Amino acid sequence: MTLYDLLNEGSAALQQAGDTDGENDAKLLLFEAFHLDLVHFLMDRLRPLSEQDAKVQEQIRAYREMIAKRASRIPLQQILGSQEFMGLEFFVNEHVLIPRQDTETLVELVLQEQQGPEKKLLDLCTGSGCIAISLAVKGGYRSVTATDLSEEALKVAERNAKTHQKKIIFRQGDLFSALPRTEAGTFDIITSNPPYIPTAVIATLEPEVREHEPMMALDGTEDGLRFYRQIAQEAGTWLKPGGAIYLEIGYDQGEAVSGLLREAGFDKVRVVKDLPGKDRVVCGVWPG
């Protein structure tokens, strides 16, 4: 048995289970189990693995266990326990939405438009904390507050903030209800990637998403807009005059969410596309 044999074994198992990226996933899991990089794998891939070495045998068992998990459609990132976002590593588990590259559009837009360390930022539905922490690291804002309804999600976000050595104020609660009233009218920026998938659509998603990511981070209720309605109605209370809001949206929600912000009194409302050209962020400015 060689590393190359193990890779082929794992790749075949994953492809048979319906993993469309089975070969790459098997390689990443092999690297994790044996603490390898590509160079050392290429050097050692045809060398027989010792049957007498207990450590090697444990690594083989660990690899096969990870392959079995991935074959059951547990997301690769949950098995590895991490996901890269904005060039930073974030711990993830089953309690948080796995950070997506789509969301980097929102973070990059805020960094581009909201410069200055004196800014005070609020991130709603923070999950893993990827938006709040990335903005704290790269934007250098003086104060970053992040809220989430899930206690378990906040534990993940707090762990990530500690890893990146950033002091974030975490508060548990449903959107703005997590905040003390003394914070009203004090934020320069509000960001959020709220649940926005219509309930009926969730059943059509890949099993990695619908079975293994937290439903409360996905389900935007019947039309996918419940959280946008509440955020749009209440955000002005918490923003300074001239403060800005940035909301990640589904590709077909730009018009609806823009309308909600305009109805709530926001100015300069616009939709920003992601790299593939799909509507991804709706933003607006609170008048003043």
C-alpha positions in Angstrom: 0.0 0.0 0.0 1.4 3.4 -1.0 0.1 7.0 -0.7 -0.8 6.9 -4.3 -2.9 3.7 -3.7 -4.7 5.4 -0.8 -5.4 8.5 -3.0 -6.9 6.4 -5.7 -8.9 4.4 -3.2 -10.3 7.6 -1.6 -11.0 9.3 -4.9 -12.9 6.3 -6.3 -15.0 6.1 -3.1 -15.9 9.8 -3.3 -16.7 9.9 -7.0 -19.0 6.8 -6.5 -20.7 8.8 -3.6 -21.5 11.6 -6.0 -18.7 14.0 -5.0 -18.0 15.9 -8.2 -14.6 17.0 -6.9 -13.7 13.7 -5.4 -10.1 13.5 -6.6 -9.2 16.9 -5.2 -11.1 16.3 -1.9 -9.4 12.9 -1.5 -6.0 14.6 -2.0 -6.7 17.3 0.6 -7.9 14.7 3.1 -4.8 12.6 2.5 -2.6 15.6 3.1 -4.4 16.3 6.3 -4.2 12.7 7.6 -0.5 12.4 6.8 0.5 16.1 7.4 1.8 16.4 3.8 2.2 19.1 1.3 2.2 18.6 -2.5 6.0 18.4 -2.7 6.4 15.7 -0.1 3.4 13.7 -1.5 5.1 13.7 -5.0 8.4 12.6 -3.4 6.8 9.8 -1.3 3.7 8.8 -3.2 5.1 5.4 -4.4 7.0 4.5 -1.3 5.3 1.5 0.5 3.7 2.4 3.8 5.0 0.4 6.8 2.6 -2.2 8.1 4.5 -2.3 11.4 4.5 1.4 12.1 1.6 2.1 14.4 1.6 5.8 13.6 1.3 5.1 9.9 -1.5 2.7 10.4 -3.3 5.2 12.6 -2.9 7.8 9.7 -4.4 5.3 7.3 -7.4 4.7 9.6 -7.9 8.5 10.0 -7.8 9.0 6.3 -10.4 6.3 5.6 -12.6 7.7 8.4 -12.5 11.2 6.7 -13.2 9.6 3.3 -16.2 7.9 4.8 -17.5 11.2 6.2 -17.0 13.0 2.9 -18.7 10.1 1.1 -21.7 10.7 3.4 -21.7 14.3 2.0 -20.4 16.0 5.1 -18.7 19.2 3.7 -15.0 19.0 3.3 -14.5 22.2 5.3 -16.3 20.7 8.3 -14.1 17.6 8.1 -10.9 19.7 7.9 -12.3 22.3 10.4 -11.3 25.3 8.3 -12.1 27.5 5.4 -10.1 30.3 3.8 -11.8 33.7 3.4 -10.3 37.0 2.4 -6.8 35.4 2.7 -7.6 34.4 6.3 -8.2 31.0 7.8 -11.5 30.5 9.7 -12.5 27.6 11.9 -15.8 26.1 10.9 -18.1 23.4 12.2 -21.7 22.3 11.8 -23.0 25.3 13.7 -22.0 27.9 11.1 -22.4 28.6 7.5 -19.2 27.9 5.6 -17.8 31.2 4.3 -18.2 31.5 0.5 -16.1 33.5 -2.0 -19.4 35.3 -2.9 -19.3 37.0 0.4 -15.9 38.5 -0.2 -17.7 40.9 -2.6 -19.4 42.5 0.4 -16.2 42.7 2.4 -14.1 44.2 -0.4 -16.8 46.8 -1.1 -16.9 47.9 2.5 -13.1 48.2 2.6 -13.1 50.2 -0.6 -15.9 52.6 0.4 -15.5 52.9 4.2 -11.9 53.8 5.0 -10.8 55.2 8.3 -10.0 53.6 11.6 -12.5 55.8 13.4 -15.5 53.9 11.9 -17.8 51.8 14.1 -19.2 48.7 12.5 -22.1 46.3 13.2 -22.3 42.8 11.6 -25.7 41.0 11.9 -26.0 37.2 11.6 -22.3 36.9 12.0 -22.0 33.1 12.0 -18.3 32.2 11.8 -17.5 35.9 12.2 -15.9 35.9 8.7 -17.3 39.3 7.7 -16.7 41.1 11.1 -13.3 39.7 11.6 -12.0 40.2 8.1 -13.2 43.9 8.3 -11.5 44.2 11.7 -8.3 42.8 10.4 -8.2 44.6 7.0 -10.2 47.7 7.8 -8.7 48.5 11.2 -12.0 49.9 12.5 -12.0 51.2 16.0 -15.1 49.2 17.1 -16.7 46.0 15.6 -19.8 44.5 17.1 -21.2 41.1 15.8 -24.5 39.5 16.7 -26.1 36.1 16.1 -29.1 34.3 17.5 -27.1 31.0 17.8 -25.0 30.6 21.0 -23.0 27.9 19.2 -22.2 30.1 16.2 -21.0 32.8 18.6 -18.6 30.3 20.2 -17.1 29.7 16.7 -16.9 33.4 15.9 -15.2 34.1 19.3 -12.7 31.4 18.6 -11.9 32.9 15.2 -11.6 36.4 16.7 -9.1 35.1 19.2 -7.1 33.3 16.4 -6.8 36.6 14.5 -6.1 38.6 17.7 -9.0 41.0 17.2 -11.3 42.3 19.9 -14.8 42.0 18.7 -17.9 42.7 20.8 -20.2 39.6 20.4 -23.8 39.8 21.4 -26.4 37.0 21.3 -29.9 37.8 20.0 -32.3 38.2 17.1 -30.8 41.0 14.9 -30.9 44.4 16.6 -32.6 43.0 19.7 -29.1 41.8 20.8 -28.0 45.4 21.2 -28.4 47.7 24.2 -30.5 50.8 23.3 -27.6 53.0 24.2 -26.0 51.9 20.9 -28.8 53.4 18.8 -27.5 56.0 16.3 -23.9 55.2 16.8 -22.9 52.9 13.9 -21.2 54.1 10.8 -21.6 50.7 9.0 -24.0 47.8 9.1 -23.2 44.6 7.3 -25.1 41.3 7.1 -25.3 38.1 5.2 -28.7 37.0 6.6 -30.6 33.8 5.8 -32.1 34.4 2.3 -33.0 31.1 0.7 -36.8 30.6 0.2 -37.9 27.6 2.3 -39.1 25.6 -0.7 -35.8 26.0 -2.4 -33.8 24.4 0.4 -34.9 20.9 -0.5 -33.3 21.3 -3.9 -29.8 22.2 -2.6 -26.9 19.9 -2.5 -26.9 17.5 0.5 -23.8 19.1 1.8 -25.8 22.3 2.3 -29.3 21.1 3.2 -28.3 18.3 5.5 -25.1 19.6 7.2 -25.2 23.4 7.3 -27.3 25.1 10.0 -30.9 25.6 8.8 -31.3 28.8 10.7 -28.5 30.3 8.6 -30.2 29.3 5.4 -33.9 29.6 5.7 -35.2 33.1 4.7 -38.8 31.9 5.1 -41.4 31.6 2.3 -40.1 34.3 0.0 -36.5 34.6 1.3 -37.0 38.2 2.4 -38.1 38.0 6.0 -34.8 39.2 7.5 -34.2 41.9 4.9 -37.6 43.4 5.8 -36.7 43.6 9.5 -33.2 44.8 8.9 -34.4 47.5 6.5 -37.1 48.7 8.9 -34.8 48.9 12.0 -31.4 49.7 10.6 -31.9 53.5 10.5 -32.4 53.6 14.2 -28.9 52.2 14.7 -27.0 54.1 12.0 -25.5 57.6 12.3 -26.7 60.1 9.8 -24.7 59.3 6.6 -24.1 55.8 7.8 -24.2 52.9 5.3 -25.6 49.4 5.1 -24.3 46.5 3.0 -26.4 43.3 2.6 -25.5 40.1 0.8 -28.4 38.9 -1.4 -29.3 36.0 -3.6 -28.7 36.5 -7.3 -32.4 37.2 -8.0 -33.2 39.5 -4.9 -31.6 42.8 -6.0 -34.8 44.5 -7.0 -36.8 43.3 -4.0 -34.1 44.2 -1.3 -33.4 47.6 -3.0 -37.1 48.3 -2.8 -37.2 47.5 0.9 -34.3 49.9 1.7 -35.8 52.7 -0.3 -39.2 52.2 1.4 -37.4 52.4 4.8 -35.9 55.8 3.8 -32.4 54.9 2.6 -30.7 57.0 -0.1 -28.2 56.0 -2.9 -29.5 52.5 -2.9 -27.7 50.3 -5.5 -27.0 46.7 -6.4 -23.4 45.5 -6.8 -22.4 42.4 -8.8 -19.9 39.7 -7.8 -17.0 38.5 -10.0 -19.2 36.1 -12.1 -21.6 39.1 -12.8 -24.5 38.1 -10.5 -26.2 40.5 -8.2 -24.6 40.0 -4.8 -24.8 43.1 -2.5 -27.4 45.8 -2.0 -26.2 48.9 -0.2 -27.6 52.3 0.8 -26.9 55.4 2.9 -29.0 56.6 5.8 -29.9 60.3 5.2 -28.4 63.0 7.2 
